[in-house]
Amino acid sequence: MGLVMAIVPVVIVGVIVVYVIERLKQKYNQGSLGKKKSKTTHIYLNSLIPIGMLFGCTLGIILGIFFSVSPVVTISLGAGIGYLFGFFAYEFYCKEGNNSS
């Protein structure tokens, strides 16, 4: 059981990372990767994924305090899920910006 609890978070986060990278590669090849005219908007847009990871880590730490799960598991899953949500925010913001341009 301990081995499964050590491998499952790595597999879940690995699948999330591969999905996000493949989607970004696909958007780059199509030429639809988010490009903004304003430099500050472009900086905020590029910061969505790392900020999502930070919020995910924070949420993982908070959940790790209240539940009896290893902190390594909660932090890694939190970072992976935050990475995914940051990517979704990035996609949403890119679509919103492309429609208004």
C-alpha positions, 0 to 999 in steps of 0.5 A: 500500500505504501508503494502505491501511495508513492507512485500514484501522485507521480503518475497523476501529475505526470499525466497532467504535465504531459497533457498540458505540454502537448496542448501548448505544443499543439497551440504553438504549432497552430499559431494560436498561442496567447499573444498580447499587444501589451507587455504587462498583459503578456507578463500576466498571461505567462504567469498564470500557470506558475501562480496556479502551481503556487495556489495548488501547493498552498491548498495541498499544504492546508489539506495536508494539515487537516487530513492524515496524508503525507505532506509530499503527496498533498503538495505534489498533487496540489502543484499538479492540479494547480498546474492544470488549473493555471493552464485552463485559466491561460487558455480561457484568457487567451480565448477571451483576448482573441475574441475581443481583438 
